[in-house]
Amino acid sequence: MKCAPLFSLTLASTLVVATGCKKESEVAKAADTPAAPVAVPAEPAADPNEVVASVNDTKYLRKDMAAVVDALIKAQNVPAEQMAEARKYFEQRAAYSFIMKTLLLGEAKKQAITVTDEDRKTQLAKMEEALKPQNKTPDQYFKESPLGEEAARAEFEDGMVIDKLIQKNVLADIKIDEADVKKAIADVEKGNAEIAEKNKGLDTDKAAKKAKIESIKQQIAGGADFAELAKANSDCPSGQKGGDLGEFTRGQMVKPFEDAAFTQEIGKVGDIIETQFGYHLIKVTAKSPATEAKGDTPAKPEAVTASHILVKIDQAQQPQPVPTAEQVTEQLKQGKSREAVQKYIEGLKAAAKIETVFKEMQL
């Protein structure tokens, strides 16, 4: 089941993964960015015995949360100026993890769900296979946990209990209709047929576009104004500016375009260039040689100022691989599993008394 690995991870790993989900997070970027020590104003000491979260009668104390957060921050090597944000984020993730785990383990205890040696052997084998790309063993994984080996192994055991709870109460009842499998496969085949039909006309269209760019080149050779032709014919937004692309350095344009622009003579319109975007006519209007750094003036790379006319061509679409019935069944099952597990957890949450000091945290 695809939702199970979430619960089978150690708490530390779960939190680290959750942090990585923040798009361009300052915390995530800070982990790889060493910084000089920065003075951080001291905050009033919090009560170590404060209850930061609770599920029914099970409480999570600030000192227990702090131990988790301190270990994670140390493992992430967070710079001082990012410490406040990192701590706040990790505290909420630690509290959320406590709530979810306590809720699910409490239900598992009610149902007398236990882990057997065979369960443990099976999960360790899966874990070993998953760690092969990292050249690690499960033992190494546990020993390298930010929270320590003992806590990591305990999290692994809890994860297996939760997996069995979910399997018994949710996943065992999920069925996939054969008609849905056939429809999914038929939809892919239909889409591929449409792609194939569309691709048939591309050669003719491409030939017409090539003829158009050749006609434009002939008009330029006959004395027509490049900028006016760009405004009238270019499929690039720069056409409204007479094709002007401004100044650019190497690496900013696709390779065929770059090669032509940096080798053409100033003021001349070069040969027709083909890229994945279409056909181009390029006119170089200025070149700036590379300069070395001098004093406070930084070095500058070689640059070109140019205009172009683009006649866009459509690229052939690639058909999708047609999945097997087994693949579709597994995909549909994953989708239903996620929805069913979420619904099951929402039911457990509704029946429990959950409190936390993190009022902005979504449960």
C-alpha positions as CSV (number, residue, x, y, z in Angstrom):
1,M,0.0,0.0,0.0
2,K,1.3,3.4,-0.9
3,C,0.2,5.3,2.2
4,A,1.9,2.8,4.5
5,P,5.5,4.1,4.1
6,L,4.4,7.4,5.6
7,F,3.7,5.7,8.9
8,S,6.7,3.3,8.6
9,L,9.2,6.1,8.6
10,T,10.9,7.2,11.8
11,L,9.5,10.4,13.2
12,A,12.7,12.3,12.2
13,S,12.4,11.1,8.7
14,T,8.7,12.0,8.5
15,L,9.5,15.5,9.7
16,V,12.4,16.0,7.3
17,V,10.2,14.8,4.4
18,A,7.5,17.2,5.4
19,T,9.9,20.1,5.6
20,G,11.0,19.3,2.0
21,C,7.5,19.8,0.8
22,K,7.7,23.5,1.5
23,K,8.3,25.1,-1.9
24,E,11.6,27.0,-1.9
25,S,11.4,27.0,1.9
26,E,13.9,29.2,3.7
27,V,14.4,26.3,6.1
28,A,15.2,23.9,3.4
29,K,17.6,26.3,1.7
30,A,19.2,27.2,4.9
31,A,20.2,23.5,5.6
32,D,22.8,23.7,2.8
33,T,23.9,27.3,3.4
34,P,26.5,27.8,6.2
35,A,26.2,31.2,7.8
36,A,28.1,33.3,10.3
37,P,26.7,33.3,13.8
38,V,24.0,35.9,14.3
39,A,22.8,37.2,17.7
40,V,19.2,36.1,18.3
41,P,17.2,37.8,21.0
42,A,16.5,35.4,23.9
43,E,12.9,34.5,24.3
44,P,11.3,33.8,27.7
45,A,11.9,30.2,28.8
46,A,8.9,28.0,28.2
47,D,7.6,25.6,30.8
48,P,9.2,22.2,29.9
49,N,6.1,20.5,31.4
50,E,3.6,22.5,29.3
51,V,1.2,20.2,27.4
52,V,1.7,21.2,23.8
53,A,-0.7,18.5,22.4
54,S,-3.0,15.9,23.7
55,V,-5.1,13.1,22.3
56,N,-7.8,12.1,24.8
57,D,-5.7,11.4,28.0
58,T,-2.3,11.1,26.3
59,K,-0.2,14.2,26.6
60,Y,2.8,15.5,24.7
61,L,5.0,17.7,26.9
62,R,7.1,20.6,25.6
63,K,10.3,19.0,26.9
64,D,9.7,15.9,24.8
65,M,8.9,17.9,21.7
66,A,12.0,20.0,22.3
67,A,14.2,16.9,22.3
68,V,12.8,16.0,18.9
69,V,13.1,19.5,17.5
70,D,16.7,20.0,18.8
71,A,17.8,16.8,17.2
72,L,16.2,17.7,13.8
73,I,17.6,21.2,13.8
74,K,21.1,19.9,14.6
75,A,20.8,17.3,11.8
76,Q,19.7,20.0,9.3
77,N,22.5,22.4,10.3
78,V,20.1,25.4,10.3
79,P,21.9,28.8,10.4
80,A,21.2,31.1,13.3
81,E,19.2,33.6,11.4
82,Q,16.8,30.8,10.3
83,M,16.5,29.2,13.7
84,A,13.3,30.8,14.8
85,E,11.4,29.8,11.6
86,A,12.9,26.3,11.6
87,R,12.0,25.7,15.3
88,K,8.4,26.9,14.8
89,Y,8.0,24.7,11.8
90,F,9.5,21.6,13.3
91,E,7.5,22.1,16.5
92,Q,4.3,22.0,14.6
93,R,5.4,18.9,12.6
94,A,6.4,17.2,15.8
95,A,3.1,18.0,17.4
96,Y,1.1,16.9,14.3
97,S,3.1,13.6,14.2
98,F,2.4,12.9,17.8
99,I,-1.3,13.5,17.4
100,M,-1.6,11.3,14.3
101,K,0.5,8.5,15.7
102,T,-1.2,8.6,19.1
103,L,-4.6,8.5,17.5
104,L,-3.8,5.5,15.3
105,L,-1.9,3.5,17.9
106,G,-4.7,4.1,20.4
107,E,-7.1,2.6,17.9
108,A,-4.8,-0.3,17.2
109,K,-4.5,-1.1,20.9
110,K,-8.3,-1.2,21.2
111,Q,-8.4,-3.7,18.4
112,A,-5.5,-5.7,19.9
113,I,-3.4,-5.4,16.7
114,T,0.2,-6.7,17.2
115,V,3.2,-7.2,15.0
116,T,4.6,-10.7,14.5
117,D,8.2,-11.7,13.7
118,E,7.0,-12.5,10.2
119,D,5.6,-9.0,9.8
120,R,8.9,-7.6,11.0
121,K,10.9,-9.8,8.6
122,T,8.7,-8.7,5.6
123,Q,8.9,-5.0,6.4
124,L,12.7,-5.1,6.9
125,A,13.1,-6.9,3.6
126,K,11.1,-4.1,1.9
127,M,13.1,-1.5,3.7
128,E,16.4,-3.1,2.7
129,E,15.3,-3.0,-1.0
130,A,14.2,0.6,-0.8
131,L,17.6,1.6,0.7
132,K,19.7,-0.1,-1.9
133,P,20.0,3.0,-4.1
134,Q,21.5,4.8,-1.1
135,N,23.9,1.9,-0.4
136,K,22.5,1.6,3.1
137,T,21.2,-1.2,5.2
138,P,18.3,-1.0,7.7
139,D,20.7,-1.1,10.5
140,Q,22.6,1.9,9.1
141,Y,19.4,3.7,8.6
142,F,18.4,3.3,12.2
143,K,21.8,4.2,13.6
144,E,22.0,7.4,11.5
145,S,18.6,8.7,12.6
146,P,18.8,12.2,14.1
147,L,16.8,10.9,17.1
148,G,19.0,8.0,17.7
149,E,18.8,4.3,17.0
150,E,16.5,3.3,19.8
151,A,13.9,5.9,18.8
152,A,14.2,5.1,15.1
153,R,13.5,1.4,15.8
154,A,10.6,2.2,18.0
155,E,9.1,4.4,15.2
156,F,9.6,1.5,12.8
157,E,7.7,-0.8,15.1
158,D,4.9,1.7,15.6
159,G,4.7,2.1,11.8
160,M,4.1,-1.6,11.3
161,V,1.3,-1.6,13.9
162,I,-0.4,1.3,12.1
163,D,0.1,-0.4,8.7
164,K,-1.8,-3.5,10.0
165,L,-4.6,-1.3,11.4
166,I,-5.0,0.5,8.1
167,Q,-4.9,-2.8,6.2
168,K,-7.5,-4.4,8.4
169,N,-9.9,-1.5,8.6
170,V,-9.6,0.2,5.2
171,L,-7.5,-1.5,2.5
172,A,-8.9,-5.0,2.8
173,D,-12.3,-3.7,1.7
174,I,-11.1,-1.8,-1.4
175,K,-12.3,-3.4,-4.6
176,I,-11.6,-2.2,-8.2
177,D,-14.4,-2.6,-10.8
178,E,-13.1,-4.4,-14.0
179,A,-15.1,-1.9,-16.1
180,D,-13.1,1.0,-14.6
181,V,-9.9,-0.8,-15.6
182,K,-11.1,-1.4,-19.1
183,K,-12.2,2.2,-19.4
184,A,-8.8,3.6,-18.2
185,I,-7.0,1.5,-20.8
186,A,-9.5,2.5,-23.6
187,D,-9.0,6.2,-22.7
188,V,-5.2,5.8,-23.2
189,E,-5.7,4.0,-26.5
190,K,-8.2,6.7,-27.7
191,G,-5.7,9.4,-26.8
192,N,-2.9,7.7,-28.7
193,A,-5.1,7.4,-31.8
194,E,-5.8,11.1,-31.7
195,I,-2.1,11.9,-31.3
196,A,-1.3,9.6,-34.3
197,E,-3.9,11.4,-36.4
198,K,-2.7,14.8,-35.5
199,N,0.9,13.8,-36.2
200,K,0.0,12.8,-39.7
201,G,-0.5,16.4,-40.8
202,L,2.7,17.7,-39.2
203,D,5.0,17.1,-42.2
204,T,2.7,19.1,-44.5
205,D,2.4,21.9,-42.0
206,K,6.2,21.9,-41.4
207,A,6.8,22.2,-45.2
208,A,4.4,25.2,-45.3
209,K,6.2,26.9,-42.4
210,K,9.6,26.3,-44.1
211,A,8.3,27.9,-47.2
212,K,7.1,30.9,-45.2
213,I,10.4,31.5,-43.5
214,E,12.2,31.2,-46.9
215,S,9.8,33.8,-48.4
216,I,10.6,36.2,-45.5
217,K,14.3,35.7,-46.0
218,Q,13.9,36.5,-49.7
219,Q,12.0,39.7,-48.8
220,I,14.8,40.8,-46.5
221,A,17.4,40.0,-49.2
222,G,15.3,42.2,-51.5
223,G,15.5,45.2,-49.1
224,A,12.5,44.7,-46.9
225,D,12.8,46.0,-43.3
226,F,13.6,43.3,-40.8
227,A,11.7,44.9,-37.9
228,E,8.5,45.4,-40.0
229,L,8.6,41.8,-41.2
230,A,9.0,40.6,-37.6
231,K,6.0,42.6,-36.5
232,A,3.9,41.1,-39.3
233,N,5.1,37.5,-39.2
234,S,7.0,36.5,-36.1
235,D,5.3,34.0,-33.7
236,C,7.5,35.2,-30.9
237,P,6.2,38.0,-28.5
238,S,9.4,39.9,-29.4
239,G,7.8,40.4,-32.8
240,Q,5.9,43.3,-31.4
241,K,9.2,45.0,-30.8
242,G,10.5,44.3,-34.2
243,G,12.0,41.0,-33.1
244,D,14.3,42.6,-30.5
245,L,15.6,40.1,-27.9
246,G,18.0,42.5,-26.2
247,E,21.4,41.4,-25.0
248,F,22.1,37.8,-23.9
249,T,25.1,35.7,-23.0
250,R,25.9,32.1,-23.7
251,G,23.6,29.6,-22.0
252,Q,20.5,31.8,-22.2
253,M,19.3,30.6,-25.6
254,V,18.9,27.1,-27.0
255,K,22.2,25.8,-28.6
256,P,21.5,26.1,-32.3
257,F,20.2,29.7,-31.8
258,E,23.2,30.6,-29.6
259,D,25.7,29.1,-32.0
260,A,24.3,31.2,-34.9
261,A,24.0,34.4,-32.9
262,F,27.5,34.3,-31.6
263,T,29.1,33.6,-35.0
264,Q,27.1,35.8,-37.3
265,E,28.4,39.2,-38.5
266,I,26.9,42.3,-37.1
267,G,24.1,43.7,-39.3
268,K,23.8,40.6,-41.4
269,V,20.8,38.2,-41.4
270,G,22.1,34.6,-41.2
271,D,20.8,31.3,-42.6
272,I,17.5,29.8,-41.4
273,I,18.0,28.1,-38.1
274,E,15.8,25.3,-36.8
275,T,15.2,24.7,-33.1
276,Q,12.5,22.9,-31.2
277,F,10.5,26.1,-31.3
278,G,10.5,26.5,-35.1
279,Y,12.4,28.3,-37.8
280,H,14.4,31.5,-37.0
281,L,16.0,34.3,-38.9
282,I,18.5,36.1,-36.7
283,K,19.9,39.6,-37.1
284,V,22.8,40.5,-34.8
285,T,22.9,44.2,-34.0
286,A,25.8,44.3,-31.5
287,K,28.5,42.2,-29.8
288,S,30.3,42.8,-26.5
289,P,33.5,40.9,-25.8
290,A,34.2,39.3,-22.5
291,T,36.1,41.5,-20.0
292,E,38.1,40.6,-16.9
293,A,37.4,42.0,-13.5
294,K,39.3,45.2,-12.6
295,G,39.1,46.8,-9.2
296,D,35.5,47.1,-8.2
297,T,34.3,46.3,-11.7
298,P,33.2,42.6,-12.0
299,A,34.1,40.4,-15.0
300,K,31.6,40.3,-17.8
301,P,31.0,37.4,-20.2
302,E,30.8,37.7,-24.0
303,A,27.3,39.0,-25.0
304,V,25.3,39.5,-28.2
305,T,22.4,41.8,-28.9
306,A,20.1,40.4,-31.6
307,S,16.6,40.3,-33.1
308,H,14.8,37.4,-34.7
309,I,11.8,36.3,-36.6
310,L,10.2,33.0,-35.5
311,V,7.9,30.9,-37.5
312,K,6.6,28.4,-35.0
313,I,6.3,24.7,-35.9
314,D,4.3,22.1,-34.0
315,Q,6.3,19.2,-32.6
316,A,5.1,15.6,-32.9
317,Q,3.4,14.4,-29.7
318,Q,4.6,11.1,-28.3
319,P,1.9,8.4,-27.5
320,Q,1.6,7.2,-23.9
321,P,2.6,3.6,-23.2
322,V,-0.6,1.5,-22.8
323,P,-0.7,0.2,-19.3
324,T,-1.5,-3.3,-18.4
325,A,-4.7,-4.3,-16.5
326,E,-2.5,-5.0,-13.5
327,Q,-0.9,-1.5,-13.6
328,V,-4.2,0.2,-13.9
329,T,-5.7,-1.8,-11.1
330,E,-2.8,-0.8,-8.8
331,Q,-3.1,2.8,-9.8
332,L,-6.9,2.9,-9.2
333,K,-6.3,1.1,-5.9
334,Q,-3.8,3.7,-4.8
335,G,-6.2,6.5,-5.5
336,K,-9.1,4.8,-3.6
337,S,-6.7,3.9,-0.8
338,R,-5.6,7.5,-0.2
339,E,-9.3,8.6,-0.1
340,A,-10.3,5.8,2.2
341,V,-7.4,6.2,4.6
342,Q,-8.1,9.9,4.9
343,K,-11.8,9.2,5.6
344,Y,-10.9,6.6,8.2
345,I,-8.5,9.0,10.0
346,E,-11.1,11.8,9.9
347,G,-13.5,9.5,11.6
348,L,-11.0,8.7,14.3
349,K,-10.2,12.4,14.8
350,A,-13.9,13.2,15.1
351,A,-14.4,10.6,17.9
352,A,-11.3,11.8,19.8
353,K,-10.6,14.8,22.0
354,I,-7.6,16.5,20.4
355,E,-6.0,19.7,21.7
356,T,-2.8,21.6,20.8
357,V,-1.2,25.0,21.6
358,F,-0.6,25.4,17.9
359,K,-3.9,27.0,17.0
360,E,-2.9,27.7,13.4
361,M,-2.0,24.1,12.7
362,Q,-4.5,22.3,10.5
363,L,-5.4,18.8,11.9
